[in-house]
Amino acid sequence: MTSAIDRVVTSNDVVLLERTDPQAYRSWALALIGGVGSVSSEILEQIPSPEEELKTLLDRMLPGDELWLARSRVYEPRALIGSKGIAIVRNGEPVWYRILLHH
């Protein structure tokens, strides 16, 4: 069963930006919204750990797969061009993607 937030992609769909891990992804995500100081401590306490947040994506990984920060190449029907997110990369090619932010 495919999660509604994780989708199959190819290199035609996303541009890979930088190799990452769940903790670095969290730091990047917070930086995109203005940093830790822009989020109240009450909200920060409610945010799940990066591993919990990315669980369905991480569960799709096979040995040798990598996580990469990425951005969309294509127009998304209910979004803007250039959404940012995280991708699973297998053998140098993106295979799964989760959008984090539309800009």
KAKAHU-V759998 format. One line per field, one symbol per residue. ss: DSSP state (H for helix, E for strand, C for the rest). Layout:
# KAKAHU-V759998
ss = ???
This chain:
# KAKAHU-V759998
ss = CCCCCEEECCCCCEEEEEEECHHHHHHHHHHHCCCHHHCCHHHHHHCCCHHHHCHHHHCCCCCCCEEEEEEECCCCCCCCCCCEEEEEEECCEEEEEEEEECC
